[in-house]
Amino acid sequence: MIRVVVLAFTFLFACSFQVLASAEKASYNLFSTQCVNPLTNGTDPDVSQFHEWSDQEVLRLSAQTGLRPEGFRFWTPNGTEDILVWSETDPVCQVLHFGFQSSSAEEIWAMFEADASFRTQPFVSSDVSSEGLAISGFASKKTSGNRFVQVTVMFRDYKQPGATIVMLTAVNVGPSPASCDLFPEECE
C-alpha cells in the first residue's frame, strides 16, 4: 500500500513538472515566434488565431498591475495563459505570464543561453525595495545592417498572493552600449 502511494506521488510530481516545463517552453516559443522573429525579420506577428483584448480588459490589467497600456495592443493566444503585447509605434514586443515562479524565469533564460543566435549577459538577481524580488537577464542578437534584437527576461514578485510575473521583452535597436558589449566586433 505504501509503495502504491509513493509511486502515485512520484507520478503526480513528474506530471506537474512536465506541465510546468511545457508552460515555460510555450512562453519561450510564443516569444520567439511572435516577438523575436518578427523583430528580426521586420515583419508583423501572426495573431490571426489569437484573442485581441478589448479596451475594458486592458484597463482591468492596468489597474491590477500598474502596467501602462497606452500605445500597445494585447492578445491572448489560444490555449495559453500568456499575454502577447506589441507596441503600435515602436519595434517593441512582450510576452507576460502571471503566476510563474523565479525558477520559471531562470528556465526560460537557460533557453536563451542555449540559443547560439544570442549572446547573453549573466542572469542577475536583486531585491527591489517594496516591489519585491526582481531577477533579470539580457541577451542580444545581431540582425541586418547595424541592428540588434535585444531581449530581457524579468521576474518580479509583488509580494501578494499570485502576484508574480515573468516579462519577456524584445526590442529592435541600433548599436546600443549593451549590445555593443556583447558584439564589440560589430560596433567598432
Secondary structure as GFF3:
##gff-version 3
##sequence-region A 1 188
A	DSSP	alpha_helix	2	31	.	.	.	ID=ss1
A	DSSP	pi_helix	32	36	.	.	.	ID=ss2
A	DSSP	alpha_helix	37	41	.	.	.	ID=ss3
A	DSSP	beta_strand	51	52	.	.	.	ID=ss4
A	DSSP	alpha_helix	55	65	.	.	.	ID=ss5
A	DSSP	beta_strand	72	76	.	.	.	ID=ss6
A	DSSP	beta_strand	83	87	.	.	.	ID=ss7
A	DSSP	beta_strand	92	98	.	.	.	ID=ss8
A	DSSP	alpha_helix	102	114	.	.	.	ID=ss9
A	DSSP	beta_strand	119	120	.	.	.	ID=ss10
A	DSSP	beta_strand	124	128	.	.	.	ID=ss11
A	DSSP	three_ten_helix	129	131	.	.	.	ID=ss12
A	DSSP	beta_strand	132	142	.	.	.	ID=ss13
A	DSSP	beta_strand	148	157	.	.	.	ID=ss14
A	DSSP	beta_strand	164	173	.	.	.	ID=ss15
A	DSSP	alpha_helix	177	182	.	.	.	ID=ss16
A	DSSP	three_ten_helix	184	186	.	.	.	ID=ss17
###
